[in-house]
C-alpha cells in the first residue's frame, strides 16, 4: 500500500496541475503573504530611482563594454598576426594583454556604479566628483546594515 505523503510547501498543487492539464486557462493563485513578492515584516526596501539607474546603466555599458571588446580584439588580432606569420607573439603576452583589458572592464563596473549622480541634475560627463560622495553613501549604508543586524553579520 502506498503511503500518503505530506505535500511539500514548494511543490505543485496536484489539483491545480490537473486543472491546467484539462485546458483550463486559470492560473494558480498563491495565498496572501506567500510567493516571490512577499517581504519580511518590518523590512525597508530602498529603490534606485529610474533616472539614476539609467545613468548607471549607460556608464556601466561604456566602462565595461569597451574594455571587454578590446580584450576579445586582442585574441583576434593575436591570432591573425601569428597565423599569417607577421609577428611571433608569445601566448603569455596575449593572455596578459587580454586579461588586462578584462580587468579594466571589471573596474569599469565599479566606476559605472560609483560615478553616477544621485541628484536630479545629470552631473558631469565623467562623474569623477561623484565617486567620493557615493563611496561615503555606500559606507554609511553598510554601517547602518551592520548596526541593524545586531552584530550577526561580518565584522571588519
N, C-alpha and C positions, 0 to 999 in steps of 0.2 A: 504494500500500500504506500502510495506517495504521501510524504508528509507535507502539509501546507506550510509555506514559508511566510514570514512576515515581509511585506513589500519594503524594498529599500527606499529611503526618502528621496533618492536622486534618480531612481529608475522610472521607466514609463508606466503610466497607469494603464492597465490592460483594457479597461472599459473604453478609455479614450482611443487606444490603439485599434480596438475592434471597430469603434465608430468611424475612425478615419479610414479603415480598410473598406468599409461599405460605401464609400463615395460621399460621405458626409463632408461638407465644407466647413464645418465648425472647427474652431481651434480650441485646444485645451486651455482653460484659464487657471492661472495659479492663484492659490489663496492669498488674501491680502497679507502683506508683510513678508512674502516669500518670493524668491526669484533673484535674478541678476541685478535688479534695480533696488533691492532692499538695502537700506542704510542702517548701520547700528544706531541705537538710541543715543542721542546726545552728540553725534558726530557732526562736525562742521566741515563742509566741503567747500574749498575755495576754488574758483574757476578763473582761468586766464581769460581776460576779455578778448573778443574776436579780433579787434584791431591789433592787439599785441601779439596774438597767436599768428596772425598773418605776417606781421613784421618778422617774427622769429622764423617762420617757415621760409620766407624769402631769403633771409640771411643764412639759414642752415643750408638751403638748396645751393646757394652760391659757394659758401665757405666749405662745404663738403663735396659738392658735385665737381667743381673744377679740379681740386687735387686728386679726387678719385679717378676722374677721366685721364688726368696726367699719369697716374700710376698704371692704368691699363695701357696708355700710349707708350710707356716705357717698354713694356713687354713686346708690343707690336713692333716698335722701332728697333729694338734689340734683335728680334727675330729676323727682320728684313735685312738689317746690316750684316748679321752673321751668316744668314743663308745665301746672300748674294756675294759673300766674301769681300765686302767693302771694309769691314773692321773686324778685328778679333776681340770681342767683348767677353770678359770672363763672366760666367753665370753669377758669381757672387756680386759683381758690380750691378748687374741687372736687378738682383734681389734687393740690394741695399737701396738703389735708386727708387724702385717701385715701393719698397717698404717705407721709405721716407715720405713719398707722396701720400701713401695711405695713412701714415701717422699724422701728416699735416691735415688730412681730411678729418681725422678724429679730433684734432684740436679745433678744427673749424666748427665742429658740432657744438663744443662748449662756447666758442666765440659767438656763434649764431644765437644761442640762448641768452648769454650774458650781455650782449651788446644791444639788445632790443630795448627801446624806450617804453616804459610803462605809462607814460603821460599821454594825454590826448594828442599833443603835438607829435609829429613823426620823429623828430630828433635829427641828428646829423647823418651824413651819408655812411660813414664807417662806424659810428656809435662808440668810439673809444671812451668818451666821457661817461657813458652809461655803465661800463664794466665795474668800476669801484662801487657805484651805487647799488647795482644788482647783486654784487658779491655780499655787500652789507645786508641786503634784504634776505639773501639766501642763508647767511649765518644766523640772522635773527629768527628766521623760520625754523631752522634746525634746533636752535636753542629752545624755542618755545615748544617744539615737539618733544624734546628730551625732558623738559620740565613737566609737561603734561602727561608723560608716560609713567611717572612715579619712579624713575630711575631704573626701569627694567630694560631699557634699550642699551645700545652700545655706549660705552663710556670712553671718553677720549680727551 
